[in-house]
């Protein structure tokens, strides 16, 4: 698969070499879509899976509640800038911070 902006992707070797950089924040954004028992799907934060296993020195970013517009018709839509800024600030991201976001699922 070709990426339009490959410069914005972090290779695993690069990440391993930069994990201790003071200006780098690594955030696990894993979320799960689970059956809700009534034929629908319930979005669930991946925080518990992050607690059990994660990239060293990473934090967890709550894609379901903090990084999504929960009033949008579709799941995982980008929230308004103030909500997004507040969420990233609470995760230790500010001016001059480089951020790597990752998802620990396989996509299947």
N, C-alpha and C positions, 0 to 999 in steps of 0.2 A: 504494500500500500504506500502510495506517495503522499507525503504531508506537504501542505502548502507552505508552512513555516517551520521547517525542521530545526531552526536555531532555537525554537522555544521548547524543544524536547530535551530531557536530561538522560544521558546514557547511564547505565548502572555503574560503570567504572568511574565516570565523572562524579557521580553522587558519592560513591565510596571515598573518593579523594577529597571531597569538600564537606563531608558531614559535620566537621567541627568548625567550619567557617562561622565567624560571629554574625555575619550578615545573612546567613541562610536559615530559612525556616522550612522544614519538611512537614507536610500535613497529609494525613490519611483521610480521604474523603469517602471511604467506603460506605455504601448504603445498600440495603437489601429490599427487594420487592417480594413480600411473602403473601401467600393466600390468606384472605381474611375470614374464611369459613362460610362466606355467603356468595361465593363466586367472584368476588372482587379481589383487589390487590391492596395490601397495606404497605406503605413505605416505612422502613425501619432503619434507624441509625446503626452504623457499623461500629459504634464505640466499644461495645463488648468484645468484638473480635479484635479491635485494636489493642485493648487491654491485654488480651491473651497473647498476641503476637504482632510485632510491628517493627518497622525500620528503627534502629537505634537513634535516639534523640528526637524522634518525630513526635508530633502532637496529633490529636484527632480534631478534624473540622467536621461539624455536624451538617452534612449536606441536606438532610431532611428538614431540619428546623431553622438553622442559621443562614445557610447559603441558598435557600430556595424561597420563592414567593409562594407562600402557602395559600394565597387567595387566587392564584392563577388557575385557569381551567386545566392546564397540563402540569404534570408532576415535574419537579426539578427546574422550573423556570427561574431565571436570574431575578433576584429581588431588586428593589429600588436601591440606589447608591447609598443612602444613609444606613440602611440595614446591612448592606454588604460591607461598608466601611467599619461599622461597629463590630461586626463579626470578625473581620480580619484583624482589627485592632485588638480584640479580646484574645486572639490567637498569637499575639506578639508580632504582628506584621505592621510595619510602618514605612515611612519614607526611607529609601535606601536598603530595604529588605528584599532579598531575592527569595522567591517562594517556589517550592516543588510540591505540586499536588499529585497524589497518587490514589489508586483504588486497588485494594488487595484481591478483588474477585477476578475470575477468569473471563467474565463477560458472557458466560453461558447460562 
